[in-house]
């Protein structure tokens, strides 16, 4: 899209996607910015560490949702403005960021043909790479930003990812939730720009030598 190597930024499960993209296509990726990276706590390799009731509940839910009729009904209940707003208000700590425009942006893909199939495939997927699998083999530097009040991806667990040498910085964002880039762009964007400029300068110096 940009006609050359680029920095990739992602949020939640998107962080895993951009890390995988960097590993698969190292010549295309200059750096990675991961915002409240999904820890994939329901991954098949992590479920053994969960309390039995959470592990059991996740297994049962995946089995039930594999039924196409039940899965389609469940999706239809979720893909409603009032439900999306309720979920967002759980994830966001700045409720004023949950606007009608945001709800509509999220709902728009749900109206696409095949959206139900994509949703069910996602909810039933518990394999694949974890961030701790990808960070050690990342071919570029990464910066991790984390809303401290994320109810889904705990900050304490996220901080464990900072131990990998490829992570240049781990920055907690006080008082923000799962999507800091939406809740407080005035905080997140300058951090990302500083990272891009620092990495670009470093790359230019390396190329000069």
MDAnalysis code that builds the backbone (N, CA, C; Angstrom):
import MDAnalysis as mda
import numpy as np

u = mda.Universe.empty(627, n_residues=209, atom_resindex=np.repeat(np.arange(209), 3), trajectory=True)
u.add_TopologyAttr("name", ["N", "CA", "C"] * 209)
u.add_TopologyAttr("resid", np.arange(1, 210))
u.add_TopologyAttr("resname", ["UNK", "UNK", "UNK", "UNK", "UNK", "UNK", "UNK", "UNK", "UNK", "UNK", "UNK", "UNK", "UNK", "UNK", "UNK", "UNK", "UNK", "UNK", "UNK", "UNK", "UNK", "UNK", "UNK", "UNK", "UNK", "UNK", "UNK", "UNK", "UNK", "UNK", "UNK", "UNK", "UNK", "UNK", "UNK", "UNK", "UNK", "UNK", "UNK", "UNK", "UNK", "UNK", "UNK", "UNK", "UNK", "UNK", "UNK", "UNK", "UNK", "UNK", "UNK", "UNK", "UNK", "UNK", "UNK", "UNK", "UNK", "UNK", "UNK", "UNK", "UNK", "UNK", "UNK", "UNK", "UNK", "UNK", "UNK", "UNK", "UNK", "UNK", "UNK", "UNK", "UNK", "UNK", "UNK", "UNK", "UNK", "UNK", "UNK", "UNK", "UNK", "UNK", "UNK", "UNK", "UNK", "UNK", "UNK", "UNK", "UNK", "UNK", "UNK", "UNK", "UNK", "UNK", "UNK", "UNK", "UNK", "UNK", "UNK", "UNK", "UNK", "UNK", "UNK", "UNK", "UNK", "UNK", "UNK", "UNK", "UNK", "UNK", "UNK", "UNK", "UNK", "UNK", "UNK", "UNK", "UNK", "UNK", "UNK", "UNK", "UNK", "UNK", "UNK", "UNK", "UNK", "UNK", "UNK", "UNK", "UNK", "UNK", "UNK", "UNK", "UNK", "UNK", "UNK", "UNK", "UNK", "UNK", "UNK", "UNK", "UNK", "UNK", "UNK", "UNK", "UNK", "UNK", "UNK", "UNK", "UNK", "UNK", "UNK", "UNK", "UNK", "UNK", "UNK", "UNK", "UNK", "UNK", "UNK", "UNK", "UNK", "UNK", "UNK", "UNK", "UNK", "UNK", "UNK", "UNK", "UNK", "UNK", "UNK", "UNK", "UNK", "UNK", "UNK", "UNK", "UNK", "UNK", "UNK", "UNK", "UNK", "UNK", "UNK", "UNK", "UNK", "UNK", "UNK", "UNK", "UNK", "UNK", "UNK", "UNK", "UNK", "UNK", "UNK", "UNK", "UNK", "UNK", "UNK", "UNK", "UNK", "UNK", "UNK", "UNK", "UNK", "UNK", "UNK", "UNK", "UNK"])
u.atoms.positions = np.array([
    [0.824, -1.212, 0.000],
    [0.000, 0.000, 0.000],
    [0.859, 1.264, 0.000],
    [1.983, 1.242, 0.721],
    [2.811, 2.440, 0.831],
    [3.981, 2.404, -0.140],
    [4.145, 1.311, -0.859],
    [5.172, 1.238, -1.887],
    [6.573, 0.983, -1.382],
    [6.702, 0.528, -0.150],
    [8.030, 0.258, 0.391],
    [7.946, -0.234, 1.815],
    [9.094, -0.488, 2.446],
    [9.107, -0.947, 3.846],
    [8.378, 0.038, 4.756],
    [7.729, -0.480, 5.795],
    [6.901, 0.374, 6.653],
    [6.944, -0.106, 8.096],
    [6.509, 0.769, 8.988],
    [6.276, 0.404, 10.375],
    [4.847, -0.123, 10.485],
    [4.662, -1.118, 11.313],
    [3.334, -1.686, 11.514],
    [2.883, -1.435, 12.946],
    [1.638, -1.011, 13.098],
    [1.049, -0.808, 14.419],
    [-0.219, -1.639, 14.517],
    [-0.429, -2.252, 15.667],
    [-1.616, -3.075, 15.857],
    [-2.124, -2.987, 17.274],
    [-3.364, -3.411, 17.441],
    [-4.003, -3.423, 18.755],
    [-4.613, -4.789, 18.982],
    [-4.493, -5.298, 20.219],
    [-5.109, -6.563, 20.608],
    [-4.589, -7.717, 19.740],
    [-5.474, -8.495, 19.118],
    [-5.039, -9.616, 18.289],
    [-4.300, -9.118, 17.043],
    [-4.533, -7.864, 16.679],
    [-3.798, -7.280, 15.560],
    [-2.304, -7.231, 15.808],
    [-1.891, -7.192, 17.081],
    [-0.461, -7.198, 17.403],
    [0.184, -8.507, 16.989],
    [-0.514, -9.603, 17.218],
    [0.006, -10.913, 16.823],
    [0.116, -10.979, 15.300],
    [-0.873, -10.401, 14.631],
    [-0.870, -10.400, 13.161],
    [0.326, -9.631, 12.603],
    [0.615, -8.450, 13.162],
    [1.730, -7.667, 12.617],
    [3.078, -8.288, 12.977],
    [3.163, -8.929, 14.142],
    [4.398, -9.633, 14.479],
    [4.652, -10.776, 13.502],
    [3.602, -11.514, 13.184],
    [3.734, -12.609, 12.223],
    [4.122, -12.065, 10.848],
    [3.539, -10.933, 10.469],
    [3.885, -10.310, 9.186],
    [5.362, -9.930, 9.149],
    [5.878, -9.399, 10.262],
    [7.286, -9.015, 10.322],
    [8.194, -10.234, 10.216],
    [7.815, -11.318, 10.876],
    [8.607, -12.551, 10.822],
    [8.587, -13.135, 9.410],
    [7.428, -13.109, 8.773],
    [7.287, -13.687, 7.435],
    [7.917, -12.820, 6.344],
    [7.898, -11.491, 6.550],
    [8.368, -10.569, 5.511],
    [9.302, -9.522, 6.127],
    [10.456, -9.944, 6.595],
    [11.350, -9.016, 7.309],
    [11.799, -7.816, 6.486],
    [11.854, -7.960, 5.171],
    [12.299, -6.843, 4.334],
    [11.250, -5.739, 4.216],
    [10.019, -6.064, 4.589],
    [8.931, -5.101, 4.437],
    [8.640, -4.322, 5.716],
    [9.190, -4.766, 6.848],
    [8.789, -4.196, 8.141],
    [9.985, -3.547, 8.832],
    [9.861, -2.258, 9.143],
    [10.932, -1.491, 9.782],
    [10.847, -1.535, 11.305],
    [9.653, -1.740, 11.824],
    [9.448, -1.775, 13.267],
    [8.014, -2.114, 13.579],
    [7.782, -2.520, 14.813],
    [6.449, -2.952, 15.232],
    [6.032, -2.194, 16.485],
    [4.826, -1.653, 16.468],
    [4.244, -1.006, 17.645],
    [3.012, -1.800, 18.057],
    [3.068, -2.425, 19.213],
    [1.976, -3.278, 19.695],
    [1.267, -2.590, 20.859],
    [-0.030, -2.401, 20.723],
    [-0.821, -1.691, 21.730],
    [-1.771, -2.680, 22.401],
    [-1.575, -2.906, 23.695],
    [-2.386, -3.867, 24.452],
    [-2.509, -5.186, 23.691],
    [-1.365, -5.784, 23.465],
    [-1.287, -7.021, 22.692],
    [-2.137, -8.120, 23.317],
    [-2.848, -8.848, 22.481],
    [-3.605, -9.996, 22.977],
    [-2.640, -11.034, 23.534],
    [-2.868, -11.451, 24.761],
    [-2.044, -12.474, 25.398],
    [-2.539, -13.883, 25.069],
    [-3.691, -13.932, 24.413],
    [-4.297, -15.198, 23.987],
    [-4.398, -16.178, 25.174],
    [-5.048, -15.729, 26.232],
    [-5.130, -16.511, 27.463],
    [-5.966, -17.774, 27.309],
    [-6.777, -17.849, 26.234],
    [-7.572, -19.054, 25.988],
    [-6.902, -19.969, 24.967],
    [-5.651, -19.689, 24.648],
    [-4.886, -20.538, 23.736],
    [-4.757, -21.935, 24.319],
    [-4.705, -22.934, 23.456],
    [-4.645, -24.320, 23.918],
    [-3.431, -24.595, 24.806],
    [-2.350, -23.817, 24.616],
    [-1.155, -24.023, 25.442],
    [-1.219, -23.262, 26.765],
    [-2.247, -22.437, 26.944],
    [-2.352, -21.648, 28.174],
    [-3.538, -22.047, 29.046],
    [-4.455, -22.777, 28.494],
    [-5.680, -23.077, 29.243],
    [-5.405, -23.843, 30.530],
    [-4.341, -24.633, 30.534],
    [-4.021, -25.406, 31.732],
    [-3.706, -24.542, 32.935],
    [-3.348, -23.267, 32.691],
    [-3.017, -22.355, 33.787],
    [-4.234, -21.600, 34.308],
    [-5.368, -21.725, 33.592],
    [-6.578, -21.014, 34.002],
    [-7.318, -21.781, 35.096],
    [-8.124, -21.071, 35.897],
    [-8.993, -21.771, 36.845],
    [-9.902, -22.734, 36.080],
    [-10.264, -23.841, 36.706],
    [-11.004, -24.894, 36.009],
    [-12.303, -24.380, 35.395],
    [-12.968, -23.452, 36.090],
    [-14.270, -22.982, 35.591],
    [-14.125, -22.139, 34.332],
    [-13.020, -21.383, 34.230],
    [-12.799, -20.614, 33.002],
    [-12.399, -21.536, 31.856],
    [-11.557, -22.495, 32.164],
    [-11.125, -23.438, 31.135],
    [-12.304, -24.259, 30.627],
    [-13.124, -24.742, 31.552],
    [-14.292, -25.548, 31.198],
    [-15.297, -24.721, 30.402],
    [-15.503, -23.486, 30.850],
    [-16.459, -22.620, 30.163],
    [-16.039, -22.303, 28.738],
    [-14.740, -22.066, 28.531],
    [-14.243, -21.763, 27.181],
    [-14.396, -22.965, 26.267],
    [-14.100, -24.151, 26.784],
    [-14.228, -25.373, 25.980],
    [-15.676, -25.593, 25.552],
    [-16.593, -25.425, 26.499],
    [-18.012, -25.637, 26.206],
    [-18.516, -24.610, 25.195],
    [-18.114, -23.363, 25.382],
    [-18.549, -22.299, 24.468],
    [-18.097, -22.580, 23.046],
    [-16.855, -23.026, 22.868],
    [-16.354, -23.312, 21.526],
    [-17.111, -24.477, 20.884],
    [-17.437, -25.468, 21.687],
    [-18.193, -26.611, 21.169],
    [-19.583, -26.182, 20.715],
    [-20.252, -25.377, 21.535],
    [-21.609, -24.924, 21.220],
    [-21.619, -24.059, 19.963],
    [-20.635, -23.152, 19.870],
    [-20.613, -22.210, 18.749],
    [-20.236, -22.870, 17.426],
    [-19.748, -24.092, 17.477],
    [-19.459, -24.805, 16.227],
    [-20.738, -25.207, 15.509],
    [-21.852, -25.247, 16.265],
    [-23.150, -25.470, 15.633],
    [-23.510, -24.204, 14.864],
    [-23.659, -24.320, 13.544],
    [-23.839, -23.146, 12.703],
    [-25.074, -22.330, 13.071],
    [-26.158, -23.019, 13.381],
    [-27.395, -22.304, 13.712],
    [-27.234, -21.529, 15.013],
    [-26.659, -22.165, 16.016],
    [-26.449, -21.493, 17.305],
    [-25.443, -20.358, 17.140],
    [-24.355, -20.637, 16.386],
    [-23.334, -19.621, 16.162],
    [-23.884, -18.399, 15.453],
    [-24.731, -18.632, 14.438],
    [-25.322, -17.524, 13.696],
    [-26.247, -16.694, 14.584],
    [-27.025, -17.365, 15.435],
    [-27.920, -16.662, 16.352],
    [-27.115, -15.828, 17.345],
    [-26.035, -16.404, 17.865],
    [-25.169, -15.696, 18.819],
    [-24.563, -14.453, 18.172],
    [-24.097, -14.600, 16.933],
    [-23.514, -13.477, 16.207],
    [-24.535, -12.362, 16.010],
    [-25.750, -12.732, 15.659],
    [-26.801, -11.739, 15.427],
    [-27.132, -10.954, 16.694],
    [-27.008, -11.623, 17.847],
    [-27.267, -10.924, 19.107],
    [-26.150, -9.946, 19.446],
    [-24.920, -10.313, 19.055],
    [-23.775, -9.453, 19.345],
    [-23.721, -8.266, 18.393],
    [-24.054, -8.518, 17.129],
    [-23.919, -7.491, 16.096],
    [-25.077, -6.500, 16.127],
    [-25.283, -5.920, 17.288],
    [-26.308, -4.900, 17.484],
    [-25.673, -3.699, 18.167],
    [-26.119, -2.488, 17.831],
    [-25.490, -1.292, 18.409],
    [-25.429, -1.300, 19.932],
    [-26.515, -1.703, 20.576],
    [-26.528, -1.652, 22.039],
    [-25.561, -2.660, 22.652],
    [-25.387, -3.812, 21.989],
    [-24.458, -4.821, 22.505],
    [-23.022, -4.388, 22.296],
    [-22.732, -3.867, 21.111],
    [-21.380, -3.390, 20.818],
    [-20.998, -2.265, 21.778],
    [-21.926, -1.352, 22.014],
    [-21.650, -0.252, 22.943],
    [-21.358, -0.783, 24.352],
    [-22.120, -1.750, 24.792],
    [-21.915, -2.315, 26.128],
    [-20.539, -2.962, 26.251],
    [-20.129, -3.692, 25.209],
    [-18.810, -4.341, 25.216],
    [-17.699, -3.292, 25.221],
    [-17.868, -2.255, 24.404],
    [-16.860, -1.204, 24.337],
    [-16.719, -0.475, 25.670],
    [-17.823, -0.272, 26.355],
    [-17.771, 0.418, 27.649],
    [-17.071, -0.426, 28.708],
    [-17.003, -1.732, 28.483],
    [-16.213, -2.596, 29.367],
    [-14.722, -2.423, 29.075],
    [-14.397, -2.328, 27.792],
    [-12.996, -2.283, 27.370],
    [-12.375, -0.902, 27.530],
    [-13.159, 0.146, 27.288],
    [-12.656, 1.507, 27.342],
    [-12.829, 2.073, 28.750],
    [-11.832, 2.809, 29.209],
    [-11.956, 3.467, 30.500],
    [-12.430, 4.904, 30.350],
    [-12.295, 5.475, 29.164],
    [-12.834, 6.806, 28.892],
    [-14.126, 6.611, 28.106],
    [-15.225, 6.634, 28.821],
    [-16.514, 6.326, 28.200],
    [-16.877, 7.319, 27.090],
    [-16.356, 8.541, 27.179],
    [-16.679, 9.529, 26.153],
    [-16.088, 9.158, 24.787],
    [-15.126, 8.227, 24.779],
    [-14.532, 7.781, 23.515],
    [-15.443, 6.807, 22.768],
    [-16.425, 6.251, 23.466],
    [-17.359, 5.303, 22.837],
    [-18.485, 6.116, 22.189],
    [-18.260, 6.510, 20.972],
    [-19.206, 7.359, 20.245],
    [-20.070, 6.521, 19.301],
    [-21.111, 7.150, 18.792],
    [-21.954, 6.477, 17.796],
    [-21.141, 6.137, 16.545],
    [-20.229, 7.026, 16.198],
    [-19.374, 6.781, 15.021],
    [-18.526, 5.532, 15.223],
    [-17.941, 5.365, 16.411],
    [-17.115, 4.189, 16.700],
    [-17.942, 2.914, 16.623],
    [-19.133, 2.942, 17.213],
    [-20.015, 1.770, 17.173],
    [-20.338, 1.395, 15.726],
    [-20.619, 2.383, 14.908],
    [-20.946, 2.123, 13.507],
    [-19.738, 1.578, 12.747],
    [-18.547, 2.093, 13.016],
    [-17.335, 1.600, 12.362],
    [-17.127, 0.118, 12.665],
    [-17.373, -0.272, 13.904],
    [-17.185, -1.665, 14.298],
    [-18.273, -2.555, 13.714],
    [-19.483, -2.017, 13.623],
    [-20.600, -2.817, 13.107],
    [-20.557, -3.002, 11.590],
    [-19.937, -2.079, 10.883],
    [-19.969, -2.120, 9.423],
    [-19.452, -3.442, 8.848],
    [-18.292, -3.973, 9.282],
    [-17.825, -5.252, 8.737],
    [-18.757, -6.425, 9.069],
    [-19.533, -6.281, 10.137],
    [-20.450, -7.357, 10.534],
    [-21.575, -7.544, 9.525],
    [-21.757, -6.560, 8.650],
    [-22.804, -6.658, 7.638],
    [-22.283, -7.242, 6.325],
    [-20.983, -7.470, 6.251],
    [-20.403, -8.025, 5.029],
    [-20.798, -9.485, 4.851],
    [-20.844, -9.907, 3.612],
    [-21.098, -11.318, 3.338],
    [-19.947, -12.152, 3.909],
    [-20.283, -13.225, 4.598],
    [-19.266, -14.087, 5.190],
    [-18.821, -13.671, 6.577],
    [-19.394, -12.583, 7.115],
    [-18.970, -12.091, 8.426],
    [-19.208, -13.123, 9.529],
    [-20.328, -13.828, 9.455],
    [-20.629, -14.827, 10.483],
    [-19.578, -15.930, 10.484],
    [-19.206, -16.385, 9.284],
    [-18.216, -17.456, 9.181],
    [-16.870, -17.008, 9.758],
    [-16.493, -15.762, 9.474],
    [-15.232, -15.241, 10.006],
    [-15.283, -15.171, 11.526],
    [-16.385, -14.677, 12.052],
    [-16.542, -14.561, 13.505],
    [-16.445, -15.924, 14.186],
    [-17.125, -16.914, 13.634],
    [-17.126, -18.243, 14.243],
    [-15.762, -18.916, 14.133],
    [-15.076, -18.667, 13.015],
    [-13.725, -19.216, 12.866],
    [-12.793, -18.606, 13.908],
    [-12.973, -17.314, 14.166],
    [-12.131, -16.626, 15.145],
    [-12.406, -17.134, 16.559],
    [-13.683, -17.253, 16.913],
    [-14.014, -17.686, 18.274],
    [-13.607, -19.139, 18.521],
    [-13.509, -19.933, 17.460],
    [-13.138, -21.335, 17.616],
    [-11.652, -21.596, 17.473],
    [-10.855, -20.528, 17.281],
    [-9.424, -20.682, 17.016],
    [-8.636, -20.550, 18.307],
    [-7.986, -21.604, 18.723],
    [-7.199, -21.558, 19.960],
    [-5.780, -22.077, 19.741],
    [-5.342, -22.145, 18.479],
    [-3.981, -22.560, 18.176],
    [-3.163, -21.395, 17.668],
    [-2.153, -21.702, 16.875],
    [-1.346, -20.668, 16.250],
    [-0.347, -20.020, 17.184],
    [0.313, -18.956, 16.726],
    [1.400, -18.337, 17.494],
    [0.922, -17.492, 18.661],
    [1.748, -17.421, 19.666],
    [1.568, -16.533, 20.807],
    [2.560, -15.383, 20.680],
    [2.296, -14.257, 21.315],
    [3.275, -13.160, 21.230],
    [4.653, -13.564, 21.737],
    [4.699, -14.414, 22.758],
    [5.992, -14.847, 23.282],
    [6.716, -15.817, 22.347],
    [6.004, -16.351, 21.349],
    [6.655, -17.142, 20.303],
    [7.306, -16.237, 19.261],
    [6.657, -15.118, 18.965],
    [7.071, -14.257, 17.864],
    [8.094, -13.199, 18.264],
    [7.977, -12.655, 19.471],
    [8.887, -11.594, 19.887],
    [10.363, -12.007, 19.847],
    [10.725, -13.223, 20.264],
    [12.145, -13.594, 20.237],
    [12.729, -13.679, 18.828],
    [11.888, -13.899, 17.827],
    [12.390, -14.057, 16.458],
    [12.033, -12.861, 15.581],
    [11.571, -11.796, 16.204],
    [11.201, -10.598, 15.457],
    [12.454, -10.014, 14.792],
    [12.392, -9.698, 13.508],
    [13.575, -9.191, 12.800],
    [13.777, -7.681, 12.957],
    [12.981, -7.062, 13.795],
    [13.056, -5.609, 13.968],
    [12.758, -5.269, 15.421],
    [12.900, -3.994, 15.754],
    [12.598, -3.539, 17.104],
    [11.088, -3.397, 17.296],
    [10.666, -3.556, 18.547],
    [9.252, -3.406, 18.884],
    [9.100, -2.463, 20.062],
    [7.980, -1.767, 20.094],
    [7.589, -0.975, 21.248],
    [6.224, -1.474, 21.689],
    [6.046, -1.636, 22.997],
    [4.778, -2.128, 23.537],
    [4.149, -1.040, 24.396],
    [2.902, -0.702, 24.077],
    [2.120, 0.249, 24.871],
    [0.979, -0.523, 25.523],
    [0.651, -0.150, 26.779],
    [-0.360, -0.942, 27.500],
    [-1.220, -0.061, 28.398],
    [-2.506, -0.006, 28.105],
    [-3.436, 0.665, 28.997],
    [-3.492, -0.055, 30.335],
    [-3.218, 0.653, 31.406],
    [-3.083, 0.005, 32.718],
    [-4.396, -0.565, 33.244],
    [-5.531, -0.075, 32.704],
    [-6.834, -0.509, 33.203],
    [-7.528, -1.475, 32.234],
    [-6.756, -2.131, 31.395],
    [-7.314, -3.103, 30.453],
    [-7.947, -4.262, 31.221],
    [-9.255, -4.501, 31.055],
    [-9.904, -5.583, 31.795],
    [-9.690, -6.956, 31.160],
    [-9.189, -6.993, 29.935],
    [-9.043, -8.253, 29.206],
    [-7.600, -8.743, 29.139],
    [-6.659, -7.818, 29.019],
    [-5.241, -8.182, 28.917],
    [-4.507, -7.507, 30.080],
    [-4.321, -8.222, 31.202],
    [-3.771, -7.608, 32.415],
    [-2.373, -7.024, 32.205],
    [-2.176, -5.837, 32.727],
    [-0.894, -5.154, 32.608],
    [0.250, -6.001, 33.174],
    [0.029, -6.620, 34.318],
    [1.101, -7.397, 34.954],
    [1.591, -8.521, 34.042],
    [0.677, -9.161, 33.335],
    [1.070, -10.226, 32.409],
    [1.726, -9.634, 31.161],
    [1.220, -8.496, 30.723],
    [1.802, -7.855, 29.552],
    [3.247, -7.443, 29.795],
    [3.554, -7.010, 31.015],
    [4.906, -6.554, 31.331],
    [5.932, -7.666, 31.191],
    [5.482, -8.911, 31.264],
    [6.411, -10.032, 31.099],
    [6.992, -10.076, 29.686],
    [6.290, -9.486, 28.730],
    [6.785, -9.474, 27.351],
    [7.969, -8.528, 27.182],
    [8.160, -7.628, 28.131],
    [9.254, -6.662, 28.032],
    [10.622, -7.311, 28.185],
    [10.661, -8.558, 28.606],
    [11.945, -9.224, 28.831],
    [12.651, -9.605, 27.525],
    [11.935, -9.601, 26.425],
    [12.543, -10.018, 25.169],
    [13.431, -8.897, 24.618],
    [14.624, -9.236, 24.124],
    [15.565, -8.222, 23.642],
    [15.032, -7.361, 22.498],
    [14.094, -7.880, 21.734],
    [13.556, -7.111, 20.609],
    [12.629, -5.981, 21.060],
    [12.212, -6.011, 22.323],
    [11.318, -4.969, 22.838],
    [12.157, -3.785, 23.306],
    [12.075, -2.705, 22.562],
    [12.868, -1.515, 22.891],
    [12.297, -0.790, 24.099],
    [10.974, -0.697, 24.165],
    [10.317, -0.005, 25.274],
    [9.002, -0.693, 25.612],
    [8.686, -0.679, 26.897],
    [7.352, -1.074, 27.359],
    [6.807, 0.116, 28.131],
    [5.699, 0.665, 27.641],
    [5.176, 1.909, 28.221],
    [3.765, 1.691, 28.759],
    [3.593, 1.653, 30.084],
    [2.243, 1.600, 30.656],
    [1.548, 2.946, 30.460],
    [0.267, 2.897, 30.186],
    [-0.516, 4.114, 29.981],
    [-1.576, 4.190, 31.083],
    [-1.303, 4.995, 32.064],
    [-2.138, 5.058, 33.262],
    [-3.564, 5.485, 32.946],
    [-4.513, 4.745, 33.511],
    [-5.916, 5.123, 33.418],
    [-6.603, 4.801, 32.109],
    [-5.915, 4.100, 31.203],
    [-6.512, 3.767, 29.911],
    [-6.815, 2.277, 29.834],
    [-7.745, 1.934, 28.934],
    [-8.198, 0.563, 28.824],
    [-7.572, -0.189, 27.665],
    [-8.384, -1.021, 27.004],
    [-7.878, -1.953, 26.006],
    [-7.507, -1.288, 24.685],
    [-8.050, -0.128, 24.390],
    [-7.798, 0.539, 23.100],
    [-7.317, 1.974, 23.320],
    [-6.125, 2.151, 23.867],
    [-5.632, 3.501, 24.162],
    [-5.551, 4.403, 22.944],
    [-5.318, 3.815, 21.763],
    [-5.192, 4.638, 20.558],
    [-6.492, 5.361, 20.233],
    [-7.627, 4.804, 20.656],
    [-8.917, 5.468, 20.483],
    [-9.253, 6.351, 21.685],
    [-8.927, 5.855, 22.861],
    [-9.281, 6.575, 24.079],
    [-8.476, 7.870, 24.237],
    [-7.206, 7.803, 23.900],
    [-6.335, 8.966, 24.129],
    [-5.289, 9.082, 23.025],
    [-5.717, 9.391, 21.804],
    [-4.746, 9.538, 20.710],
    [-3.719, 10.630, 20.982],
    [-4.103, 11.611, 21.789],
    [-3.165, 12.696, 22.103],
    [-1.994, 12.206, 22.951],
    [-2.153, 11.048, 23.593],
    [-1.072, 10.422, 24.362],
    [-0.330, 9.398, 23.515],
    [-1.069, 8.583, 22.802],
    [-0.478, 7.472, 22.060],
    [0.280, 7.937, 20.819],
    [-0.306, 8.832, 20.049],
    [0.308, 9.224, 18.776],
    [1.710, 9.831, 18.928],
    [1.950, 10.730, 19.882],
    [3.315, 11.249, 20.043],
    [4.329, 10.159, 20.406],
    [3.914, 9.170, 21.188],
    [4.813, 8.063, 21.526],
    [5.178, 7.275, 20.276],
    [4.180, 6.997, 19.440],
    [4.427, 6.261, 18.209],
    [5.318, 7.066, 17.268],
    [5.089, 8.350, 17.163],
    [5.899, 9.186, 16.275],
    [7.351, 9.234, 16.747],
    [7.558, 9.326, 18.054],
    [8.924, 9.315, 18.597],
    [9.625, 8.006, 18.258],
    [8.893, 6.895, 18.369],
    [9.453, 5.577, 18.056],
    [9.829, 5.492, 16.580],
    [8.925, 5.943, 15.721],
    [9.188, 5.915, 14.278],
    [10.407, 6.761, 13.922],
    [10.480, 7.955, 14.488],
    [11.596, 8.845, 14.172],
    [12.916, 8.291, 14.683],
    [12.907, 7.717, 15.896],
    [14.133, 7.148, 16.465],
    [14.615, 5.959, 15.652],
    [13.669, 5.096, 15.265],
    [14.042, 3.914, 14.481],
    [14.498, 4.307, 13.086],
    [13.853, 5.316, 12.511],
    [14.246, 5.778, 11.179],
    [15.652, 6.366, 11.194],
    [15.949, 7.141, 12.240],
    [17.279, 7.733, 12.362],
    [18.345, 6.663, 12.547],
    [18.010, 5.646, 13.356],
    [18.937, 4.546, 13.582],
    [19.209, 3.781, 12.293],
    [18.147, 3.542, 11.512],
    [18.292, 2.818, 10.254],
    [19.130, 3.607, 9.266],
    [18.933, 4.927, 9.218],
    [19.700, 5.781, 8.304],
    [21.174, 5.812, 8.668],
    [21.454, 5.838, 9.984],
    [22.848, 5.844, 10.432],
    [23.537, 4.536, 10.082],
    [22.785, 3.425, 10.255],
    [23.328, 2.116, 9.921],
    [23.620, 2.016, 8.427],
    [22.670, 2.530, 7.625],
    [22.849, 2.501, 6.173],
    [24.037, 3.364, 5.747],
    [24.237, 4.477, 6.455],
    [25.347, 5.377, 6.139],
    [26.702, 4.758, 6.372],
    [26.770, 3.885, 7.378],
    [28.031, 3.210, 7.653],
    [28.255, 2.028, 6.709],
])
